[in-house]
């Protein structure tokens, strides 16, 4: 029940545990003719890493990434992330979470 207006709040009954990242953009008119993608690179608290490439269909829009319930518990939440709006290799805008750092990969020598 909402404490302010005394009505039922169905979201409070769902028992969802997780995190969400909401990304909004507006591409300037003079460069809208290019094909744009949104890169989302995530590092989770269990030290796993995922990269998502989301095609941009509309020059002004919002994308929401959500990790919840079982997936959230396994990955233990989001530690850090990097977001880039790019066309081919041209990055229009990039945002780094304050704790972002590149992952150092060490190859096994056989």
C-alpha positions in Angstrom: 0.0 0.0 0.0 1.3 3.4 -0.9 2.0 5.4 2.3 1.2 8.8 0.7 -2.1 8.3 -0.9 -3.3 5.0 0.7 -3.7 2.9 -2.5 -2.3 -0.5 -3.4 1.1 -0.5 -5.0 1.4 -3.8 -7.0 5.1 -3.3 -7.5 5.8 -3.6 -3.8 4.1 -7.1 -3.8 6.3 -8.5 -6.7 9.4 -9.1 -4.5 11.9 -8.2 -7.3 15.5 -7.8 -6.4 18.0 -6.3 -8.8 19.5 -3.3 -10.5 18.8 -1.1 -13.5 20.7 1.2 -15.8 18.7 3.7 -17.8 20.4 5.3 -20.8 18.9 8.2 -22.8 20.4 9.9 -25.9 19.7 12.5 -28.5 21.8 12.4 -31.7 22.3 15.8 -33.4 20.4 16.2 -36.7 23.5 16.7 -38.8 24.8 13.2 -38.0 21.6 11.2 -37.8 22.1 9.6 -41.2 24.9 7.3 -39.8 24.2 3.9 -38.3 24.6 4.2 -34.5 25.0 1.6 -31.8 25.0 1.7 -28.0 27.8 -0.2 -26.4 27.2 -1.3 -22.8 30.1 -3.1 -21.1 29.4 -4.4 -17.6 31.6 -5.8 -14.8 29.7 -7.7 -12.2 30.5 -8.2 -8.5 31.3 -11.9 -9.1 34.1 -10.7 -11.5 32.3 -11.7 -14.7 32.1 -9.4 -17.7 29.5 -8.9 -20.4 29.3 -6.7 -23.5 26.1 -5.7 -25.2 25.7 -3.9 -28.6 22.3 -2.3 -29.0 21.3 -0.9 -32.4 20.0 2.6 -32.3 16.8 2.9 -34.3 15.6 6.4 -33.2 17.9 9.4 -32.9 16.2 10.3 -29.5 15.3 7.4 -27.2 16.0 5.5 -24.0 17.3 2.0 -23.3 17.0 0.2 -20.0 19.2 -2.6 -18.9 18.0 -4.6 -16.0 19.5 -7.5 -14.0 17.1 -9.1 -11.6 16.1 -12.1 -9.4 18.2 -15.2 -10.1 20.6 -13.5 -12.5 21.2 -10.7 -10.0 21.9 -13.2 -7.2 24.4 -15.2 -9.3 26.2 -12.1 -10.5 25.9 -10.3 -7.2 25.0 -7.0 -8.8 26.8 -4.6 -11.1 30.2 -3.4 -10.0 31.0 -1.0 -12.8 30.1 -0.2 -16.5 31.0 1.7 -19.6 28.6 3.2 -22.1 29.5 4.4 -25.5 27.3 5.8 -28.4 29.2 5.1 -31.6 29.0 4.8 -35.4 31.6 2.3 -36.6 34.7 3.4 -34.7 33.6 7.0 -34.2 32.5 7.6 -30.6 30.0 10.4 -30.2 29.8 10.2 -26.4 31.2 7.9 -23.7 30.4 7.7 -20.1 32.4 5.7 -17.5 31.1 4.6 -14.1 33.4 6.2 -11.4 34.8 2.7 -10.5 35.3 1.7 -14.2 38.7 0.1 -15.1 39.7 -2.0 -18.1 40.0 -5.7 -17.4 43.5 -7.0 -17.8 43.5 -10.4 -19.6 46.5 -12.7 -19.1 46.7 -15.5 -21.6 47.8 -19.0 -20.5 51.1 -20.1 -22.0 50.9 -23.6 -23.4 
